[in-house]
Amino acid sequence: MRLIYAVLPLLLLAGCSSFRAAPEDIKPVPSDRLLAYQEPGANTGQLVVNRDLGMMGGGCYVAILVDRKVAARIAMGEVASFQVPAGTRVLGIGVDKQDDTLCGYGRLRRELAVPVVAGQSKLFRIVSQSQGGFDILPDDK
């Protein structure tokens, strides 16, 4: 019986972490929530961002930032693509300021420096973890 009491909290915490959605469950972000970097150009590369499924923050949008500019508002199980100029870009996530629920009043800022090469794509995941909150990570599959 003591073993159950020791293991149960660990299982509950693990249940709050996100998980990768099956390809058939991933939906594109609707066009009204894609706010920037949608037009391909001569010297652009592509950044593709998937948001995992999970309980934590499930009812909230997360703002995807490119060079600290809001490029999209993404929900769980969605994917967004951005056509960005070649060079080093700052890809990040933050609180969705358009969210009028409690989610819009939190604190969130995670950023990565991403080298973008014209004509190439890079994949990223937004994950939620019980201990560390939201993060954006390269998706090495």
C-alpha positions as CSV (number, residue, x, y, z in Angstrom):
1,M,0.0,0.0,0.0
2,R,2.9,2.4,0.8
3,L,4.2,1.8,-2.7
4,I,0.9,3.1,-4.2
5,Y,1.2,6.3,-2.2
6,A,4.8,6.7,-3.3
7,V,4.1,6.1,-7.0
8,L,0.8,7.8,-7.5
9,P,2.1,11.4,-7.2
10,L,4.7,10.6,-9.8
11,L,2.1,9.3,-12.2
12,L,0.0,12.3,-11.7
13,L,2.9,14.7,-12.5
14,A,3.8,12.7,-15.6
15,G,0.2,13.0,-16.7
16,C,0.6,16.8,-17.0
17,S,3.4,16.5,-19.5
18,S,2.6,16.9,-23.2
19,F,2.9,14.3,-25.9
20,R,3.4,14.3,-29.7
21,A,0.1,14.2,-31.6
22,A,-0.4,11.5,-34.2
23,P,0.0,13.0,-37.8
24,E,-3.7,12.5,-38.5
25,D,-4.6,14.5,-35.4
26,I,-2.6,17.6,-36.3
27,K,-4.5,20.5,-37.8
28,P,-3.2,23.6,-39.4
29,V,-3.6,26.9,-37.5
30,P,-6.6,28.7,-39.0
31,S,-5.7,31.6,-41.2
32,D,-7.2,34.2,-38.9
33,R,-4.6,33.2,-36.2
34,L,-1.6,33.3,-38.7
35,L,-0.4,36.9,-38.3
36,A,2.9,37.2,-40.1
37,Y,5.6,35.5,-42.3
38,Q,3.2,33.8,-44.6
39,E,4.5,35.0,-48.0
40,P,7.4,33.1,-49.5
41,G,10.2,35.1,-50.9
42,A,13.4,34.7,-52.9
43,N,15.7,34.4,-49.9
44,T,13.5,32.7,-47.3
45,G,13.5,29.5,-45.3
46,Q,10.7,27.8,-43.6
47,L,10.1,27.3,-39.8
48,V,7.4,24.7,-38.9
49,V,6.1,24.7,-35.4
50,N,3.9,21.9,-33.9
51,R,2.2,22.2,-30.5
52,D,1.9,18.9,-28.6
53,L,-1.2,17.6,-26.9
54,G,-1.6,17.6,-23.1
55,M,-3.5,18.8,-20.2
56,M,-1.4,21.7,-19.1
57,G,-2.5,24.9,-20.8
58,G,-4.9,22.9,-23.0
59,G,-7.5,25.7,-23.1
60,C,-5.0,28.4,-23.9
61,Y,-3.4,29.7,-27.1
62,V,0.4,30.3,-27.1
63,A,1.9,33.1,-29.1
64,I,4.6,32.1,-31.6
65,L,7.2,34.8,-32.0
66,V,9.6,35.4,-34.9
67,D,12.2,38.0,-34.2
68,R,10.0,38.9,-31.2
69,K,7.0,39.7,-33.3
70,V,3.8,37.7,-32.9
71,A,3.5,35.5,-35.9
72,A,0.7,33.2,-34.8
73,R,-1.6,32.1,-32.0
74,I,-1.4,28.3,-31.7
75,A,-3.7,25.8,-29.9
76,M,-3.0,22.2,-28.9
77,G,-2.5,19.8,-31.7
78,E,-1.9,22.5,-34.3
79,V,0.9,23.3,-36.8
80,A,2.0,26.6,-38.3
81,S,4.6,27.3,-41.0
82,F,6.4,30.6,-41.5
83,Q,8.5,31.9,-44.4
84,V,11.3,33.9,-42.8
85,P,14.3,35.7,-44.3
86,A,17.6,33.7,-44.3
87,G,20.0,34.5,-41.5
88,T,19.7,34.0,-37.7
89,R,16.2,34.4,-36.5
90,V,14.9,34.5,-32.9
91,L,12.1,31.9,-32.6
92,G,10.1,32.0,-29.4
93,I,6.9,31.5,-27.6
94,G,5.1,33.9,-25.2
95,V,1.8,34.7,-23.6
96,D,-1.0,35.4,-26.1
97,K,-2.0,39.0,-25.2
98,Q,-5.3,38.6,-27.1
99,D,-6.4,35.8,-24.7
100,D,-8.9,37.4,-22.3
101,T,-8.8,34.4,-19.9
102,L,-6.4,33.9,-17.0
103,C,-3.9,32.4,-19.6
104,G,-3.4,35.9,-21.0
105,Y,-2.1,37.2,-17.7
106,G,0.7,34.7,-17.0
107,R,4.4,34.9,-17.8
108,L,6.0,33.0,-20.6
109,R,9.0,33.7,-22.7
110,R,11.2,31.1,-24.3
111,E,13.5,31.8,-27.3
112,L,15.9,30.1,-29.5
113,A,18.4,31.5,-32.0
114,V,17.7,29.7,-35.3
115,P,20.0,29.7,-38.3
116,V,17.7,29.9,-41.3
117,V,19.0,28.8,-44.8
118,A,17.1,29.8,-47.9
119,G,15.1,27.0,-49.3
120,Q,15.4,24.8,-46.2
121,S,12.9,23.8,-43.5
122,K,13.4,23.5,-39.7
123,L,10.9,21.7,-37.4
124,F,10.1,22.7,-33.8
125,R,7.8,21.6,-31.1
126,I,6.0,23.4,-28.3
127,V,5.9,21.1,-25.3
128,S,4.5,21.5,-21.8
129,Q,6.1,19.9,-18.8
130,S,4.8,19.6,-15.3
131,Q,8.0,21.0,-13.8
132,G,9.2,23.5,-16.4
133,G,6.0,24.8,-18.0
134,F,6.0,25.5,-21.8
135,D,9.1,25.3,-24.0
136,I,10.0,25.4,-27.6
137,L,12.5,22.8,-28.8
138,P,14.0,21.6,-32.1
139,D,12.0,18.6,-33.4
140,D,14.5,16.0,-34.3
141,K,11.8,13.3,-34.6
